[in-house]
């Protein structure tokens, strides 16, 4: 059976990699991990080694899972399964990984469950550490919307209460159980109230309030109906057993015996609750013997029947109690040696099981019965009692300290929340005030902007008219200069050249001294004409270079206009070594318009005080730079307005590159680079004419 289940599980997982298998055998890696973990945790038909093997496969598969959220869920299952198997080493390892990953993923539910599992693991060996992890889990759960897991905070309170009860901090346990009951009632979790009232009954037993204990056990009984149907019969028997045990502690032996007999009759019919049956046998024996309804032989027979089952279950904790009860029965029959032997055996079993309560009662019994070693037993009793009291007090102090630190954190958080609310109120008030002030200022700025735009339009129109007039004057000057040059060439140089040509034509047929002299005179005249041509060339060159100031002067006029209308200081730095008017007219116009648009942006948006405009030639490129000290913007998020789009369009027309650098509060810098500038010049600088010698 066991091997069959194991092989089926392995077969299922092998089938997930077989693409030709049937659909029923196709499982995802996540399904496989979940099945492995659940099988290892719950299937008792497999050996411990086989179950650990499944968990190891699940752990290795989970390590290569890409989805981090799935990793957290799977690791939570694997960690809990290792805890159930008692594999301390692997549990601590996976629990630590789970805590780190859940915290990193901010999965507070998984993080809280990891603390919960670790608290359960440390419950018996380190109560103070267990308490700390329960409190951490409770703190994580209480700040979340848990949905179907909304009962988690109440369950944490129950775990804390049970821990305090085991540490005999009954008052603290009572407070936490009552808080858990209130939490369950708020969410109508009636199925959880059985456990809560059951623990509260145990706490009242610890406080020696037996009537209250019975009252709470009866309340627990009322909530058994809300538990799953399969668990109800066992829980009813458990509840009756608790009530009978309370009457036994109250020394109402007859009532205890009657209830124990009812429980025995029903419990013997259920094989799955063997441990409860063994405890009931002992309860029937002691209550019946003390109420004189059973003889010592009948009582011992029942206790021995209980012992046979407890030995098979390796339950030394309850065996210690049974051995002491046997000693008590034997003492009534004056079988002192046998009674002492059983009491000593009870003492050894209690020591092995860390059952300190039973160890104390065994020492007390031996002090009264073992006369030879009475002093030794009494000393051991008092030493142990003092040690246990110190330990309990130390644990309770640690509980109180952890609780105090938690309360301080909660109080500090509440104080911070109130302070945040106060600051939030002040912030809202300031925000409303700021919005009002901002609205007024914005309105004024808007009005000023409209006035500025109107003024700017007027200035733009004036600049346009000036540029048209300037262009007309330039054309007029150009035509006048062309006419003058034409006249000079036609009337002067061409007339003289014609005369020289005619004379030379006649002299070509003569070789006398007179002809030679005339040729020399003509050469002199040609040199004079050469000089006159050079003069005209220089005049043309000078005239061309006198035009360099036209474009720059237009830019200076633009910047002076902007300065006067906006109170912004503009520093214009043109490269005076470059012939700006030699550029193609499209480049000059586009450069002018781009600069105009950038200056308008400085006025409208930048809120700057200073602007630097630099026109610089570098090798075969021109760099036009406009930089302000304004508010700037995030150039990765700024939307492109119409102005920027126009600038980009003009840059493309010039076959140039645009670069915009800006950061909030650090101003804006716009750089336009025009490459291959020599190819974009309309009037290149004329080359000087070399002196030549005319050979005749």
C-alpha positions in Angstrom: 0.0 0.0 0.0 2.7 2.4 1.1 4.9 1.7 -1.9 1.9 1.9 -4.3 1.1 5.4 -3.1 4.7 6.5 -3.4 5.0 5.1 -6.9 1.8 6.8 -8.0 2.9 10.1 -6.7 6.3 9.8 -8.5 4.5 8.7 -11.6 2.3 11.7 -11.6 5.2 14.0 -11.5 7.2 12.1 -14.1 4.1 12.4 -16.4 4.2 16.2 -16.3 7.3 16.1 -18.6 5.8 13.7 -21.1 4.2 15.8 -23.7 2.5 12.8 -25.3 0.7 11.8 -22.1 -3.0 12.1 -21.5 -4.4 15.5 -20.3 -5.1 14.0 -16.8 -1.4 13.4 -16.2 -0.3 16.9 -17.3 0.5 19.0 -14.3 2.4 22.3 -14.0 5.6 22.6 -11.8 3.5 24.5 -9.3 1.0 21.6 -9.1 3.8 19.2 -8.6 5.4 21.2 -5.8 2.0 21.5 -4.0 1.3 17.8 -4.3 4.7 16.8 -3.1 4.5 19.1 -0.1 0.9 18.0 0.8 1.7 14.3 0.4 4.8 14.6 2.5 2.9 16.4 5.2 -0.3 14.3 5.4 0.4 10.8 4.0 1.4 8.6 6.9 1.5 5.5 4.7 5.0 6.6 3.4 8.1 6.2 5.4 9.8 9.3 7.0 12.6 9.0 4.4 10.2 8.9 1.5 8.3 11.9 2.8 11.5 13.9 3.3 12.5 12.9 -0.3 9.3 14.4 -1.7 9.9 17.6 0.3 13.5 17.8 -1.0 12.2 17.4 -4.6 9.6 20.1 -4.0 12.3 22.4 -2.5 14.7 22.0 -5.4 11.9 22.5 -8.0 10.8 25.7 -6.1 14.3 27.2 -6.3 14.1 27.5 -10.1 10.5 28.8 -10.0 10.5 32.2 -11.8 7.4 33.7 -10.1 8.6 35.0 -6.7 5.0 35.0 -5.4 4.7 31.3 -6.1 8.1 30.7 -4.5 6.8 32.3 -1.3 3.6 30.1 -1.2 5.5 26.9 -2.0 8.2 27.7 0.6 5.5 28.2 3.2 4.0 24.7 2.5 7.4 23.1 2.5 8.5 24.7 5.7 5.3 23.7 7.5 5.7 20.1 6.2 9.2 19.9 7.6 7.9 21.1 10.9 5.2 18.4 11.0 7.8 15.8 10.2 10.0 17.0 13.1 12.9 17.7 10.7 14.3 20.6 12.8 17.3 21.4 10.6 15.4 21.7 7.3 12.5 23.5 9.0 14.8 26.2 10.4 16.5 26.5 7.0 13.3 26.8 5.0 11.6 29.0 7.6 14.5 31.5 7.5 14.4 31.6 3.7 10.6 32.1 3.8 10.9 35.0 6.2 13.5 36.8 4.1 11.7 36.2 0.8 8.3 37.2 2.2 9.7 40.4 3.7 11.4 41.2 0.5 8.2 40.6 -1.5 6.2 42.5 1.2 3.9 39.5 1.5 2.8 40.2 5.1 0.5 37.1 5.3 3.3 34.7 4.4 5.7 36.6 6.7 3.2 36.3 9.6 2.7 32.6 8.9 6.4 32.1 9.0 6.5 33.7 12.5 3.5 31.6 13.5 5.3 28.3 12.4 8.5 29.3 14.2 6.4 30.2 17.3 4.8 26.7 17.3 8.2 25.1 16.9 9.7 27.0 19.9 6.6 26.6 22.1 8.1 24.0 24.4 11.8 24.7 24.2 11.9 28.5 24.2 8.6 30.0 25.5 9.9 33.6 25.4 11.1 33.3 21.8 7.8 31.6 20.9 5.9 34.5 22.5 8.0 37.0 20.5 7.2 35.3 17.1 3.5 34.9 18.0 3.4 38.7 18.8 5.2 39.5 15.5 2.7 37.3 13.6 -0.2 39.0 15.4 1.1 42.5 14.6 1.4 41.6 10.9 -2.1 40.0 10.7 -3.9 42.9 12.5 -2.8 45.5 9.9 -4.1 43.5 6.9 -7.3 42.9 5.1 -7.2 39.1 5.5 -10.4 38.1 3.7 -10.9 34.4 4.3 -8.0 34.4 6.8 -9.6 37.1 9.0 -9.6 34.6 11.9 -5.7 34.7 12.0 -5.4 37.5 14.7 -7.8 35.6 17.0 -5.9 32.4 16.5 -2.6 34.1 17.4 -4.2 35.4 20.6 -5.2 31.8 21.4 -1.7 30.6 20.8 -0.3 33.3 23.1 -2.9 32.4 25.7 -2.0 28.7 25.5 1.7 29.5 25.8 1.0 31.7 28.9 -1.1 28.9 30.4 1.7 26.4 30.0 4.0 28.9 31.7 1.4 29.4 34.5 0.8 33.0 33.6 -2.9 32.4 34.1 -3.9 36.0 34.5 -2.2 37.0 31.2 -3.6 33.9 29.5 -7.2 34.8 30.6 -6.8 38.3 29.2 -5.6 37.0 25.8 -8.3 34.4 25.5 -11.1 36.9 26.3 -9.6 39.2 23.6 -9.6 36.2 21.1 -13.2 35.4 21.9 -14.2 39.1 21.2 -12.2 38.9 17.9 -14.0 35.7 16.8 -17.4 37.1 17.7 -16.8 40.3 15.6 -16.2 38.2 12.5 -18.9 35.6 13.5 -16.3 32.8 13.6 -18.4 30.5 15.8 -16.3 27.4 14.8 -13.3 29.0 16.5 -15.1 29.7 19.8 -15.0 26.0 20.9 -11.2 26.1 21.2 -11.3 29.6 22.9 -13.7 28.5 25.6 -11.9 25.2 26.1 -8.6 27.1 26.8 -10.4 29.5 29.0 -11.7 26.5 31.0 -8.1 25.2 31.4 -7.0 28.6 32.5 -9.7 28.7 35.2 -8.5 25.3 36.4 -5.0 26.8 36.8 -6.5 29.6 38.8 -8.3 27.0 41.0 -11.7 28.5 39.9 -13.3 25.1 39.2 -16.9 26.3 38.9 -15.8 28.9 36.4 -13.9 26.2 34.5 -17.0 24.0 34.3 -19.0 27.0 33.1 -16.6 27.7 30.2 -16.3 24.0 29.3 -20.1 24.0 29.0 -19.9 27.1 26.8 -17.4 25.3 24.6 -19.8 22.3 24.3 -22.4 24.7 22.9 -20.1 25.5 20.0 -19.2 22.0 19.0 -22.0 22.0 16.5 -20.1 24.6 14.4 -17.1 22.4 14.0 -16.8 20.0 11.0 -19.1 17.0 11.3 -16.2 14.5 11.3 -14.7 16.1 14.4 -17.8 16.6 16.5 -18.0 13.1 18.3 -14.4 13.4 19.4 -14.7 17.0 20.6 -17.8 16.1 22.6 -15.9 13.3 24.3 -12.9 15.6 24.9 -15.3 18.2 26.4 -16.8 15.7 28.8 -13.4 14.4 29.8 -12.3 18.0 30.6 -15.4 18.5 32.8 -14.8 15.2 34.5 -11.2 16.1 35.2 -12.3 19.4 36.7 -14.7 17.7 39.1 -11.8 15.3 39.9 -9.6 18.3 40.8 -12.5 19.8 42.7 -12.6 16.5 44.7 -16.2 15.8 43.6 -15.1 12.2 42.9 -18.6 10.7 42.5 -19.7 13.2 39.8 -16.3 12.8 38.1 -16.7 9.0 38.1 -20.1 9.1 36.5 -19.0 11.4 33.7 -15.8 9.4 33.1 -17.9 6.2 32.8 -20.0 7.9 30.1 -16.9 9.0 28.3 -15.4 5.5 28.5 -18.5 3.9 27.1 -18.6 6.2 24.1 -14.8 6.4 23.6 -14.2 2.7 23.4 -16.3 2.6 20.2 -13.9 4.9 18.3 -10.5 3.3 17.5 -8.9 6.6 16.3 -8.9 8.2 19.7 -6.8 5.6 21.5 -4.9 8.2 23.6 -8.1 9.7 24.9 -9.4 6.3 25.9 -6.2 5.6 27.8 -6.6 8.8 29.7 -10.2 8.0 30.4 -9.3 4.6 31.9 -7.1 6.4 34.4 -9.8 9.0 35.2 -12.3 6.2 35.8 -9.9 4.3 38.0 -8.9 7.3 40.3 -12.4 8.9 40.6 -14.0 5.4 41.2 -11.3 4.4 43.8 -11.5 7.8 45.6 -15.3 7.7 45.7 -15.2 4.1 47.0 -17.0 2.8 43.9 -14.0 0.7 42.8 -11.8 -1.6 44.7 -8.0 -1.1 44.6 -7.7 -4.2 42.4 -10.3 -2.8 39.9 -8.6 0.6 39.9 -5.1 -0.9 39.4 -6.5 -3.1 36.5 -7.8 0.0 34.7 -4.6 1.9 35.2 -2.5 -1.0 33.9 -4.8 -1.2 30.9 -4.2 2.5 30.4 -0.4 1.9 30.8 -0.3 -0.8 28.0 -1.7 1.7 25.5 0.5 4.6 26.7 3.7 2.5 26.4 2.7 1.5 22.9 2.2 5.2 22.1 5.5 6.1 23.9 3.6 8.6 25.9 5.9 9.0 29.0 4.2 12.2 30.0 0.9 10.5 31.0 2.7 7.3 32.1 4.4 9.3 34.9 0.9 10.3 36.2 -0.3 6.7 36.1 2.7 5.4 38.0 2.1 7.9 40.8 -1.6 6.9 40.9 -0.6 3.3 41.2 1.7 4.3 44.1 -1.2 6.1 45.8 -3.4 3.0 45.5 -0.7 0.7 46.7 0.0 2.9 49.7 -3.7 2.5 50.8 -3.0 -1.3 50.8 0.1 -0.8 53.0 2.3 -2.0 50.2 4.9 0.7 51.0 7.9 -0.7 49.1 5.9 -1.2 45.9 4.4 2.3 46.3 7.8 3.8 46.7 9.1 1.9 43.7 6.2 3.1 41.5 6.7 6.7 42.8 10.4 6.6 41.9 9.5 5.3 38.5 7.0 8.1 38.1 9.7 10.6 39.1 12.1 9.2 36.4 9.4 9.3 33.7 8.5 12.9 34.7 12.1 14.0 34.4 12.5 12.4 31.0 9.2 14.0 29.8 10.0 17.4 31.3 6.7 17.0 33.3 7.7 19.3 36.1 4.2 19.3 37.8 4.3 15.5 38.0 7.9 15.6 39.2 7.0 17.9 42.1 4.0 15.7 43.1 6.2 12.6 42.9 8.9 14.2 45.1 6.2 15.3 47.6 4.8 11.8 47.7 8.2 10.3 48.2 9.0 12.8 51.0 5.9 11.5 52.8 6.4 7.7 52.2 10.1 7.1 51.8 11.2 7.7 55.4 14.8 6.7 54.7 15.3 9.3 52.0 12.7 11.8 53.2 15.2 14.6 53.7 16.8 14.1 50.3 13.4 14.1 48.6 12.2 17.2 50.5 15.4 19.1 49.5 14.9 18.1 45.9 11.3 19.1 46.1 12.1 22.6 47.5 15.0 23.2 45.2 12.9 22.2 42.1 9.9 24.2 43.3 12.1 27.3 43.8 13.8 26.8 40.5 10.5 26.4 38.7 9.1 29.5 40.3 12.2 31.5 39.3 11.9 30.2 35.7 8.2 30.9 35.6 8.7 34.4 37.0 11.6 35.0 34.5 9.4 33.8 31.5 6.5 36.0 32.7 8.9 38.9 33.0 10.0 38.3 29.5 6.4 38.1 28.3 5.7 41.4 30.1 8.8 43.1 28.6 8.0 41.9 25.1 4.4 43.0 25.6 5.5 46.4 27.0 7.8 47.0 24.0 5.0 46.0 21.7 2.6 48.4 23.5 5.2 51.1 23.3 5.5 50.6 19.5 1.7 50.6 19.2 1.4 53.7 21.3 4.2 55.4 19.3 2.4 54.4 16.0 -0.9 55.9 17.4 0.9 59.0 18.4 2.5 59.2 14.9 -1.0 58.7 13.4 -2.5 61.5 15.4 0.4 63.8 14.5 0.0 62.8 10.9 -3.7 63.7 11.1 -2.8 67.0 12.6 -0.2 67.7 10.0 -2.6 66.6 7.3 -5.2 69.1 8.6 -2.6 71.9 8.6 -1.4 70.8 5.2 -4.9 70.9 3.8 -5.4 74.4 5.2 -2.2 75.6 3.8 -3.1 73.9 0.5 -6.4 75.7 0.3 -4.7 79.0 1.2 -2.0 78.3 -1.3 -4.5 77.5 -4.0 -6.2 80.9 -3.3 -3.0 82.8 -3.5 -1.9 80.8 -6.5 -5.2 81.6 -8.3 -4.8 85.3 -7.6 -1.1 85.3 -8.7 -1.9 83.2 -11.7 -4.6 85.6 -12.8 -2.3 88.5 -12.5 0.4 86.6 -14.4 -2.1 85.7 -17.0 -3.1 89.3 -17.5 0.6 90.4 -17.7 1.2 87.6 -20.1 -1.6 88.8 -22.3 -0.2 92.3 -22.2 3.2 91.0 -23.0 1.9 88.9 -25.9 0.2 91.9 -27.3 3.4 94.0 -27.0 5.4 91.1 -28.4 3.1 90.9 -31.5 3.5 94.7 -32.0 7.3 94.3 -31.7 7.4 91.3 -34.0 5.4 93.3 -36.6 7.8 96.2 -36.2 10.8 93.9 -36.6 9.3 92.4 -39.7 8.7 95.8 -41.2 12.3 96.8 -40.4 13.6 93.6 -41.9 11.6 94.2 -45.1 12.8 97.9 -45.3 16.4 96.7 -44.6 16.1 94.0 -47.3 14.8 96.7 -49.8 17.7 98.9 -49.0 20.1 96.0 -49.4 18.6 95.2 -52.8 18.8 98.9 -53.8 22.4 99.1 -52.6 23.2 95.9 -54.5 21.7 97.2 -57.8 23.5 100.6 -57.3 26.8 98.8 -56.8 26.2 96.6 -59.7 25.4 99.6 -61.9 28.6 101.4 -60.7 30.8 98.4 -61.4 29.2 97.9 -64.8 29.8 101.5 -65.7 33.4 101.3 -64.4 34.1 98.2 -66.4 32.2 99.4 -69.6 33.3 103.0 -69.7 36.8 102.6 -68.4 38.4 99.2 -68.6 36.6 97.8 -71.6 37.3 101.1 -73.6 41.0 101.0 -72.8 41.2 97.3 -73.5 39.6 97.8 -76.9 42.0 100.6 -77.8 45.0 98.5 -76.8 43.7 95.5 -78.7 43.4 97.6 -81.9 46.9 99.1 -81.6 48.4 95.7 -80.9 46.7 94.3 -83.9 48.5 96.9 -86.1 51.9 96.5 -84.3 51.9 92.7 -84.8 53.0 93.3 -88.5 55.8 95.6 -87.5 59.1 95.0 -85.8 60.8 98.4 -86.0 62.1 100.3 -83.0 59.0 102.5 -83.0 56.7 99.5 -82.7 58.8 98.0 -79.9 58.6 101.3 -78.0 54.8 101.4 -78.5 54.5 97.8 -77.3 56.3 98.8 -74.1 54.0 101.7 -73.6 51.0 99.4 -74.1 52.4 97.0 -71.5 52.5 99.8 -69.0 48.9 100.7 -69.8 48.0 97.0 -69.3 49.7 97.1 -65.8 47.6 100.3 -65.0 44.5 98.4 -66.1 45.5 95.5 -63.8 45.9 97.9 -60.9 42.5 99.5 -61.7 40.9 96.0 -61.7 42.6 95.2 -58.4 41.2 98.5 -57.0 37.6 97.6 -58.1 38.1 94.1 -56.6 39.2 95.5 -53.3 36.2 97.9 -53.3 33.8 95.0 -54.0 35.4 92.9 -51.2 35.2 95.7 -48.7 31.6 96.4 -49.7 30.7 92.7 -49.1 32.3 92.7 -45.7 30.6 95.9 -44.7 27.4 93.9 -44.8 28.5 91.7 -41.9 26.8 94.0 -39.4 23.4 93.8 -41.0 22.4 90.3 -39.6 24.1 90.9 -36.3 22.6 94.3 -35.9 19.1 92.8 -36.5 19.8 90.2 -33.7 21.0 93.0 -31.4 17.8 95.0 -32.1 15.7 91.9 -31.3 17.5 91.4 -28.0 17.3 95.1 -27.0 13.6 95.0 -27.6 13.2 91.8 -25.4 15.3 93.3 -22.6 13.2 96.5 -22.5 9.9 94.6 -22.5 10.8 91.9 -20.0 13.6 93.2 -17.7 15.7 90.2 -18.6 19.5 90.8 -19.0 20.6 89.4 -22.3 24.3 88.9 -23.0 24.8 88.5 -26.8 28.2 87.2 -27.9 28.6 86.8 -31.7 31.7 85.5 -33.4 33.0 88.7 -35.1 35.5 86.8 -37.1 32.8 85.1 -39.2 31.0 86.7 -42.1 27.4 86.1 -41.0 25.9 87.8 -44.0 27.7 85.3 -46.2 25.2 82.7 -45.0 22.3 81.6 -47.1 19.3 83.8 -46.5 17.2 80.8 -45.3 19.7 80.0 -42.6 19.8 83.6 -41.4 16.0 83.9 -41.3 15.6 80.6 -39.5 18.3 81.4 -37.0 16.6 84.7 -36.3 13.2 83.1 -35.8 14.6 80.4 -33.6 16.4 82.9 -31.4 13.2 85.0 -31.3 11.1 82.0 -30.2 13.6 80.9 -27.6 13.7 84.4 -26.1 9.9 84.4 -26.0 10.0 81.1 -24.1 12.5 82.6 -21.6 10.0 85.5 -21.0 6.9 83.4 -20.8 8.0 80.2 -19.1 11.5 80.3 -17.7 11.1 83.0 -15.1 14.7 83.8 -15.6 16.8 86.9 -14.9 19.7 86.3 -17.3 20.1 84.9 -20.8 23.3 84.2 -22.7 23.2 84.1 -26.5 26.4 82.8 -28.2 26.9 82.5 -32.0 30.2 80.7 -32.4 32.0 79.0 -35.4 34.0 75.9 -34.7 35.9 74.3 -37.6 33.3 73.8 -40.3 30.2 74.1 -38.0 28.2 77.0 -36.4 26.9 76.7 -32.8 23.9 78.9 -31.8 23.5 78.6 -28.0 20.8 80.2 -25.9 21.1 79.5 -22.1 18.9 80.9 -19.2 19.0 80.6 -15.4 15.3 80.0 -15.1 13.2 77.3 -13.4 14.0 74.6 -16.0 12.0 71.4 -16.5 12.3 67.6 -16.6 13.4 67.2 -20.3 12.3 63.5 -20.1 8.7 64.4 -19.4 8.2 67.9 -20.8 5.5 67.9 -23.6 6.4 69.6 -26.9 4.4 72.8 -27.5 3.8 74.6 -30.8 6.9 76.8 -30.3 9.2 73.8 -29.8 7.7 72.0 -32.8 8.3 75.1 -34.9 11.9 75.3 -33.7 12.4 71.6 -34.6 10.9 72.2 -38.0 13.3 75.2 -38.7 16.3 73.1 -37.5 15.4 70.4 -40.0 15.2 72.9 -42.8 18.8 74.0 -42.0 19.9 70.3 -41.9 21.1 71.1 -38.3 21.0 69.3 -35.0 19.1 70.4 -31.9 20.0 69.7 -28.3 18.0 70.8 -25.3 19.5 70.4 -21.8 17.3 71.2 -18.7 16.8 70.2 -15.1 14.3 71.6 -12.6 15.6 74.7 -10.9 18.8 74.6 -13.0 17.8 76.5 -16.1 17.7 75.5 -19.7 20.3 75.4 -22.5 19.4 75.1 -26.2 22.3 74.3 -28.7 21.8 74.3 -32.4 24.7 73.0 -34.5 24.8 73.8 -38.3 27.3 71.5 -39.9 29.1 71.9 -43.3 28.8 75.7 -43.1 31.1 76.3 -46.1 28.6 74.6 -48.3 25.8 76.9 -47.0 27.4 80.3 -47.7 25.9 82.4 -50.4 28.8 84.9 -50.8 32.1 83.3 -50.0 35.0 85.6 -49.2 36.7 86.4 -52.5 40.2 85.2 -53.0 43.0 87.8 -53.6 44.1 88.3 -57.2 47.8 87.3 -57.8 50.0 89.8 -59.6 50.6 88.5 -63.1 53.1 89.5 -65.8 51.7 89.8 -69.3 54.1 88.4 -71.8 53.9 89.7 -75.3 
